Amino acid sequence: MGRAEVGTPKYLANKMKAKGLQKLRWYCQMCEKQCRDENGFKCHTMSESHQRQLLLFADSPGKFLHNFSKEFSDGYMELLRRRFGTKRTNANKVYQEYIAHKEHIHMNATRWLTLSDYVKWLGRTGQVVADETEKGWFVTYIDRSPEAMERQAKAERKEKMEKDDEERMTEFIEKQIKKAKSKEGEDDETQEKYTELKREEEQPLKLDIRLEKKFQPESILGKSALLTKRPADQPDEKVFKKPKPVPIESSRSALDEIIKQEEMKKERTNRKDYWLHPNIVVKFISNSMGDKFYKQKAVVQEVIDKYRAKIKFLDSGEKCKVDQAHLETVIPALGKEVLVVNGAYRGSEALLKKLNESKYCVTIEILHGPLKGRIVENVQYEDICKIHGT
């Protein structure tokens, strides 16, 4: 039977069928051929070209499976980035738009059996934020492109500048208020208190006028001390005034103020939104990999792109790559060494001295460097972490 002539109803029907999507079970990913029915798919599987493709697949199945999975993931993530951005979206909605294109990579050609498995894998690798609800899986794209990171850094710098200006203004206002209050207190002390002149009936008026007495040196030093002459051979003695000692408290307060300003400056420069460091012990707090690894401790072997890490579980020895959102720091016992992972003393090794459970903070002592021996108080739990092997 020959092909339908151009312009006939049969020709138009065939064109409409070819334009639309067909059933997934009648599609051959290796040959990239879509069959219309079961008979056509059976004939295709028995063809010589299909058999040659199967022989190629049998030689290196892992290579083809990896390529198909990569193409599918790249296309899905590109559509999610361009179409929805960083908005929280239903994963199935993105998938339906992706498969609307006729020449897309099919899910049955990848290493993921279902869309849920693929979304869980995206969450584990830190590409999206995945959460499951009654309506299905929802994904939120994490934009870590250089342009987005630069925009975020500019916004943070602008926010810090505005905060610094506000802090300066509030400090200036507080100083002015204190200055005005102290001035009012001095004026009240120096101001003379006047009383009303009252006279009781049938009593003479009495005025209590106090005149200042003139200074009489004789009354203080004595007459003999003034009249006696100094011997000629005795030299004149010069009177030296002893300098007033500077109060220790004021010098200490000035030093504390300088140290406080220095720590605030370090805090602004070293405070980041990422905290992962190699060779620290962390706790896995995500349920995405099941109860087997939930709240299990692991050691960070390698940091990838600042926000992800390659970890090794201490109990089982298994390795995986996770995002920092699925990890938390571990606080060791008192007297153990810790690493400051964020804040003013970021990257410094310290000794855990004190634990304040009510305020969720600790007191540490810097062990190395020019600040060795400095005691730092009120360090938050998430800013320090246990060092592996200590």
Secondary structure, DSSP 8 states (H G I E B T S, - for coil): -----TTSHHHHHHHHHHHS---GGGEETTTTEE-SSHHHHHHHHTSHHHHHHHHHHHH-HHHHHHHHHHHHHHHHHHHIIIIITTSEEEHHHHHHHHTTSTT---GGGSS-SSHHHHHHHHHHTTSEEEEEETTEEEEEE----HHHHHHHHHHHHHHHHHHHHHHHHHHHHHHHHHHHHHHHHHHHHHS---------TT--------------HHHHH-HHHHHS---TTS-------------HHHHHHHHHHHHHHHHHHHHHHH--S----TTBEEEE--STT-TTSTT-EEEEEEEETTTEEEEEETTT--EEEEEGGGEEE----TT-EEEE-SSTTTT-EEEEEEEETTTTEEEEEE-SSTTTT-EEEEEEGGGEEEBTT-
